[in-house]
Amino acid sequence: MHRGNASSDTSSYLPLAWYDGIFIHVGPLLPLIPLGTRAMASFLSGASNMGKDVSASRAGLVYAFAAIIRLSVYFAAGLFGDHAMSDHIFLGACVFSSAHAEAVAGLAMLARMCVIKSTVFATVSAALVVLQSFCLMGLQCGDSWFTAIYFHTPAETMIALVLGLLACQAVTIGMVIIPAASALELAVIALRESRDSRLG
């Protein structure tokens, strides 16, 4: 239920106001945290061992492409007025899509590192990618929910969500998430085979 515009004092009823302050200033850069951690994990483990995973550099190019699409949508939406959609929720949907992609890619990397028995530092770094991605996804969902409830009409929220799905999520699904999910499946199969061989 939409509760209308909130006052400037948000600390009493918006528990994620601290995150929203960060998001307003550096929102588009937040997915670079798990992406950078994954690049470090790949370096620590050896790039040749991670050949079947979606590389951090490839994912970075995909996110840059999605950012160009996002800016184009911003410009097009601006032609219809300032209240055509919630730009805050639209950006949040794009950030969520990148975090989602990093979560899947991080899980694939972590599973493969368990298969090849990589170094402790590399494995911990891969686990951090998953943790950072899921935390970012959760924070972004919460922030977008409070934003939708207090600051935007249902129509503005739905338009932002649909455009975010079409503009960013579709790109990351096709170019990062699906390949990463395939790599995760192969890694899980390899883990099962390794376990069965030890038990056998």
N, C-alpha and C positions, 0 to 999 in steps of 0.2 A: 504494500500500500504506500503510495506516494504521500509524504508528510509535509511537503512544501519546502520552501527555502529555509535553510538553517541560519542562525545568527553567527556572528563572527567568533563567538566564544564556543569552540567545538570540543574543548577538552573534557567537558562534563558528560557528553553523550556519544562521542565518537572515539572509541578506544584505539582506533588506528590513525588518529590525527597525526601522530609522530611519523608514521610511514607515509601518509599523504604528503606531509611537508617535504620528505625526501623525493617522493615520486614526482611532485610538481616541478622540482628543479632538475632532476637527473633521470627521470623515468625511462627514456629511451635507452639509457646506458646500463640499466640494471641487469639485463641479460648477459652483459659482458662479464659479470662476476663468475657465473658457472662456466661460461665459454672459456674465459681465461684460465680457470682452474682445470678445465678439461685439457686445454693445450699443455699446461704444465704436467698433468698426469701422463699425457701421451709422450712428452719429452722424457720424463723420468723412466718410462717403461721401455722406450725404444720405438720409434715410428714404424719400423718394419713389423713389429708384433701386432700393431693395431691396423694393419692394412685392410681388414674387412669392416672396420668401423667407419662411420661418417667423420671425416677429419674436422678439426676445429676450424681450420682455414676455409674449408668448403662451407661449413655452417655459417661462418662469419659473412661470407659472400651472399648467402641466402638471406641472412638477416638484413644486410645492407640493401638488397633488392627489395625486400619487404618494406624497409623504411622508405624507399623511394615511392613505392606504391602508396604507403600510408600518407606521405606528404601530398601526393597527387589527390588522394581522397579528401584530405583537409582542404585543399584549394577548391576542389569541385563543390564540396559541401558549403564552403564559404559563399559561393554564388547564390545559395538559397537562404542566406541569412545566418546570424549568429546562433540561432536556436534550432537549426535544422536537426542537429543531433548533439549528443554529449561527447565533446572531443576528449574529455577526461576518461570516460568509459571506453571510447574507441581506442585511445592510446593504451589503456589497461588491457583491452582484448589483444592488442598486438604484443604487448610485453608478456602476457600470459602464454601466447602461442610460442614465443621463443623459449620461455622457461619450460614449457611442455616438451618442446623438441630436445632441449638440453637434458631433461629428466630421462627421456628414453635413450638418448645417446650415451648419457652417463651410466645408465644401467647396463647397456650393451658393453661398454668399456669395462665396467667393474666385473661383469660376468666373465669376459674374456681374460681379464687379468687373473681371475681365480683359476681359470683353465691352465694358463701358461705359468702360474705361480710367480707372478711378477714381484718386484721389490715391495717392501712394506710401505715406503713413502709413496710409490706410485698407486698402490691399491687404496691407501688412505685418501689420496688426492681424488681418485675416481669416486670414492664414497662421498667425499665432500661435494662433488658435482651434483650427485643425486640429492643430498641434503639441501644444498643451496637452492636447487631448482624447485623442490617441493615446498620449501619455505617461501620462495618468491611467488609460487602459484597460489599458495594459501593466503598470503598477505594481499596479493592483488585481487583475489576473489572477494576478500573481506572489504577492502577499500572500495572496490567497485559497487558492492552491495550497499554500503553506507552512502556512497555518492548518489546512487540511483534513488535511494529512499528519501534523502533529504534535499537533494539539489536539482533533480531533473524529473520531468514528466515520464510516464511509461513509454510514450511514443519516442521521445528523444533517446531513452535507454535502449529500446528495441532496435531502432535504426542504427545506433552505434554498435550494438552487438552483432547485428547481421552484417554490417559493413566490415567489422573486424574479422568476422568469420570468413567472409569472401576475400578480403584483401590480404590478410596476414596468415590466418590459420590454414587456408587452402595451400598457400605457398610453402609453409613449413611442413605441412603434412606430406605433400608430394615430394619435397626435395630433401627433407631431413628425417622426419618421423618414420615414414615407411621404410626407407633404407636402414635406419637405425633399428627399427623393430625386427627387420630381417636378420640383421647382425646379432641382435639379442637372442633371437630364436636359435640361430646356429650355435651361439655360445652356451645357451642352456642345454642344447642337445649334447655338446661336447662335455659339459659338466656331468651330465647323466652317464655318458659313456665312461668318463673317468671314474666316477663313483662305482659303476657296475664292474669295471675292470679290477678295482681294488677289492670289492666284495667277492668277486669271482676268484 
